[in-house]
Structures are given as structure tokens and as C-alpha cells.
Amino acid sequence: MEKLDKSTFKSFIAEGVKMVEFSAEWCFDCKRLAFSMPEWERLYSSHFCFGGLDVDESRQIAEEYNVKGVPTFILFRDGAELARLPSKDAKKEENVVLFFNELTKPHPL
């Protein structure tokens, strides 16, 4: 997962489909989910690229995107937010997997 900060965040989300995990060093749930991230990156790499942003290091970005808790996952396409899994739902691995699966399902026209 690409580590993002205030100097790289905007360019990272600017083009393509990107999943950003907003987290913090002190966050227990973020640390627990970190063990699954390599597998998720492998499974979903054909759908989106992953980046991680520490909200303590980049508080202004977290505020700009109204991130109220961590972990929070936001899916961007060409800089625009498409979907969000807020922290209240992102604390369990199964919820994160359901979110990713829903985003990668083919949708009928």
C-alpha cells in the first residue's frame, strides 16, 4: 500500500480508481486490519490501487473529507469520492471484505 501524505494525496487520487484507508498509528483496529491488507491488495488489485493516509500527520485532508474516525475507507475515481466505509463499520474485517466485494461486483446497466 502506498503511504500517502499531504504532498502526495491529491496526485494519488487524481487519476484512476483508488482506495484510501484513513488510519492512525495509535488505532488498534487499524493495526489489526493491517495484517489483512497485503491479501486485500492482491485480491482487489485489478479493481483499485490502495493508499494509506495517517490522519494525525495529514489532519487537514481528513477534515476536508469529513473523516470522523479511523479506520475509514474511501474509494475515489479520478479524484471524486465514489463510496465510503466509515469507521463504525470498518472495524471488522468481514465488513471491509463485504464493502470491497460490493464495489467490485459487476453492475447491470
DRENZA-143563 format. One line per field, with one value per residue: residue number from 1; residue in three letters; x, y, z of N, C-alpha, C, O in turn. Coordinates in steps of 0.2 Angstrom, whole numbers. Example, Ala and Ser with C-alpha at 12.3 -4.5 7.8 and 13.67 -1.06 7.14 Angstrom:
seq: (1:2)
type: (ala:ser)
n.px: (66:64)
n.py: (-28:-11)
n.pz: (39:35)
ca.px: (62:68)
ca.py: (-22:-5)
ca.pz: (39:36)
c.px: (66:64)
c.py: (-16:0)
c.pz: (39:39)
o.px: (71:67)
o.py: (-17:6)
o.pz: (42:40)
END
This chain:
seq: (1:2:3:4:5:6:7:8:9:10:11:12:13:14:15:16:17:18:19:20:21:22:23:24:25:26:27:28:29:30:31:32:33:34:35:36:37:38:39:40:41:42:43:44:45:46:47:48:49:50:51:52:53:54:55:56:57:58:59:60:61:62:63:64:65:66:67:68:69:70:71:72:73:74:75:76:77:78:79:80:81:82:83:84:85:86:87:88:89:90:91:92:93:94:95:96:97:98:99:100:101:102:103:104:105:106:107:108:109)
type: (met:glu:lys:leu:asp:lys:ser:thr:phe:lys:ser:phe:ile:ala:glu:gly:val:lys:met:val:glu:phe:ser:ala:glu:trp:cys:phe:asp:cys:lys:arg:leu:ala:phe:ser:met:pro:glu:trp:glu:arg:leu:tyr:ser:ser:his:phe:cys:phe:gly:gly:leu:asp:val:asp:glu:ser:arg:gln:ile:ala:glu:glu:tyr:asn:val:lys:gly:val:pro:thr:phe:ile:leu:phe:arg:asp:gly:ala:glu:leu:ala:arg:leu:pro:ser:lys:asp:ala:lys:lys:glu:glu:asn:val:val:leu:phe:phe:asn:glu:leu:thr:lys:pro:his:pro:leu)
n.px: (4:3:10:3:3:1:8:7:-6:-17:-12:-11:-25:-30:-31:-38:-44:-45:-42:-42:-36:-40:-31:-23:-8:-10:-21:-30:-39:-35:-22:-24:-32:-22:-14:-22:-21:-11:-16:-29:-25:-19:-30:-39:-32:-34:-45:-44:-31:-22:-20:-13:-17:-11:-21:-17:-5:-9:-20:-28:-32:-40:-50:-55:-61:-70:-68:-72:-68:-56:-52:-56:-62:-61:-67:-60:-63:-54:-52:-64:-75:-82:-87:-89:-83:-87:-79:-86:-91:-80:-72:-72:-65:-73:-83:-76:-72:-84:-88:-78:-80:-93:-91:-84:-92:-100:-111:-127:-133)
n.py: (-6:11:24:38:56:74:80:70:65:71:70:56:52:58:52:37:23:23:16:23:21:28:31:29:29:25:18:4:-5:-2:-7:-20:-23:-21:-32:-40:-32:-34:-46:-41:-31:-39:-47:-37:-29:-28:-20:-8:3:4:15:23:34:43:50:59:64:71:80:90:85:74:81:89:79:75:64:56:46:32:16:22:19:26:26:32:39:46:57:60:56:40:30:25:18:20:22:16:5:-1:-8:-21:-35:-43:-34:-25:-33:-36:-24:-21:-32:-28:-17:-22:-30:-35:-23:-22:-14)
n.pz: (0:-4:5:10:10:14:3:-7:-8:-16:-29:-30:-29:-40:-53:-60:-51:-34:-18:-2:14:28:43:59:69:82:82:86:79:66:66:67:56:47:45:36:25:14:8:4:-5:-15:-19:-24:-33:-47:-48:-40:-34:-19:-5:9:22:36:48:58:54:43:45:40:27:31:38:27:20:29:38:52:61:63:58:41:25:9:-7:-22:-39:-51:-43:-37:-24:-23:-15:3:18:33:50:60:54:49:57:58:50:41:37:30:19:14:9:0:-9:-13:-20:-31:-38:-54:-61:-67:-82)
ca.px: (0:7:9:1:4:-2:11:6:-13:-21:-10:-13:-32:-32:-32:-39:-48:-40:-45:-38:-38:-38:-29:-18:-3:-12:-28:-29:-42:-31:-16:-27:-33:-15:-12:-25:-20:-7:-20:-34:-22:-18:-36:-43:-28:-37:-51:-42:-25:-23:-16:-15:-16:-12:-25:-13:0:-12:-26:-32:-35:-45:-55:-58:-65:-75:-66:-73:-65:-52:-51:-61:-60:-64:-65:-60:-62:-52:-52:-71:-77:-87:-90:-86:-85:-85:-75:-91:-92:-74:-68:-72:-63:-79:-87:-72:-72:-91:-88:-74:-84:-99:-88:-81:-97:-102:-117:-131:-134)
ca.py: (0:17:28:45:62:80:81:65:63:74:67:49:50:62:48:30:21:22:15:26:19:34:27:32:25:23:15:-3:-8:-1:-11:-27:-24:-21:-39:-42:-28:-37:-50:-37:-28:-44:-49:-32:-25:-27:-15:-2:4:5:20:24:41:44:56:63:68:74:81:94:81:71:86:90:73:73:58:57:41:28:17:24:18:30:24:38:38:52:62:61:51:36:26:26:13:24:19:12:-1:-3:-11:-29:-37:-45:-28:-22:-38:-35:-17:-22:-36:-25:-12:-25:-34:-32:-20:-22:-7)
ca.pz: (0:-5:10:7:15:11:-3:-12:-8:-22:-35:-30:-31:-46:-59:-59:-46:-29:-11:3:21:33:49:64:72:89:81:87:74:60:66:66:49:43:44:30:19:8:4:0:-11:-20:-22:-27:-37:-53:-47:-37:-30:-12:-2:16:25:43:49:63:50:37:48:35:22:35:39:21:18:34:41:59:65:60:51:36:18:4:-14:-27:-46:-55:-38:-34:-20:-25:-9:9:23:39:55:64:50:46:62:57:43:37:34:25:13:11:6:-6:-14:-16:-25:-37:-42:-60:-60:-73:-85)
c.px: (5:5:9:2:1:1:9:-2:-17:-18:-11:-20:-34:-34:-33:-44:-44:-44:-40:-41:-35:-37:-25:-14:-6:-19:-27:-33:-38:-25:-19:-29:-27:-13:-15:-24:-17:-12:-26:-31:-21:-25:-40:-39:-30:-43:-49:-35:-26:-18:-18:-13:-16:-15:-21:-8:-3:-19:-31:-35:-41:-51:-59:-63:-70:-74:-67:-70:-61:-53:-57:-58:-64:-62:-66:-60:-60:-53:-59:-72:-83:-91:-86:-88:-82:-82:-80:-92:-86:-69:-67:-70:-68:-82:-82:-72:-79:-91:-84:-77:-90:-97:-86:-86:-99:-109:-121:-132:-141)
c.py: (6:21:35:50:68:82:76:63:65:70:59:48:54:57:40:29:19:21:18:23:25:30:32:27:22:19:7:-7:-7:-6:-18:-28:-24:-28:-42:-38:-31:-42:-47:-34:-33:-46:-44:-27:-24:-22:-9:-2:6:11:21:31:41:51:61:67:72:76:85:90:77:75:88:85:71:66:59:52:36:21:19:23:22:27:31:36:45:58:63:55:47:32:27:21:17:19:14:6:-4:-7:-18:-30:-40:-40:-25:-26:-37:-29:-18:-26:-32:-20:-15:-30:-31:-29:-20:-15:-5)
c.pz: (0:1:8:12:11:5:-9:-13:-14:-28:-36:-32:-37:-52:-57:-53:-40:-22:-6:10:25:40:53:67:78:88:81:81:67:60:65:59:44:41:37:24:13:4:1:-6:-17:-23:-26:-32:-44:-53:-45:-34:-23:-10:5:19:32:45:54:59:45:40:44:30:25:36:33:18:23:37:49:64:60:62:47:30:14:-3:-19:-34:-49:-50:-35:-30:-22:-20:-3:14:30:45:59:61:48:51:62:50:38:34:29:18:10:7:-1:-11:-17:-22:-32:-41:-48:-58:-67:-76:-84)
o.px: (9:-1:13:2:-2:-2:10:-3:-20:-23:-13:-22:-40:-39:-30:-47:-40:-49:-34:-46:-29:-41:-24:-16:-4:-21:-24:-30:-38:-23:-15:-27:-27:-9:-13:-26:-19:-12:-27:-34:-22:-25:-43:-41:-28:-45:-51:-33:-31:-12:-24:-7:-22:-13:-23:-7:0:-24:-37:-41:-46:-57:-65:-68:-73:-79:-63:-69:-61:-55:-63:-53:-70:-56:-71:-56:-64:-56:-59:-71:-88:-97:-80:-94:-76:-83:-78:-94:-86:-64:-63:-72:-68:-85:-85:-72:-79:-94:-86:-77:-91:-100:-85:-84:-99:-114:-118:-133:-143)
o.py: (7:23:38:49:68:85:78:60:60:69:57:43:52:59:38:34:15:24:16:24:27:27:37:21:16:16:4:-12:-12:-9:-22:-33:-27:-28:-46:-40:-30:-42:-48:-34:-32:-47:-45:-22:-19:-20:-4:-8:10:11:20:33:39:56:67:73:77:75:85:92:77:73:88:86:65:63:63:53:37:20:17:24:22:27:34:31:50:63:67:49:50:31:28:19:17:13:9:1:-10:-8:-21:-28:-38:-40:-23:-24:-37:-29:-16:-25:-33:-19:-12:-33:-24:-32:-18:-10:0)
o.pz: (4:3:4:18:6:1:-14:-18:-18:-32:-41:-36:-40:-56:-53:-50:-40:-21:-6:11:25:42:52:68:80:93:77:79:63:55:62:56:39:36:34:18:7:-2:-5:-11:-22:-30:-31:-34:-47:-59:-47:-32:-22:-12:7:17:35:43:54:61:43:36:43:28:23:35:32:15:23:39:52:70:54:68:48:28:14:-4:-18:-35:-48:-52:-30:-32:-24:-20:-3:14:31:45:61:64:46:50:65:45:32:28:24:13:4:1:-6:-17:-23:-27:-37:-46:-49:-55:-72:-72:-86)
END
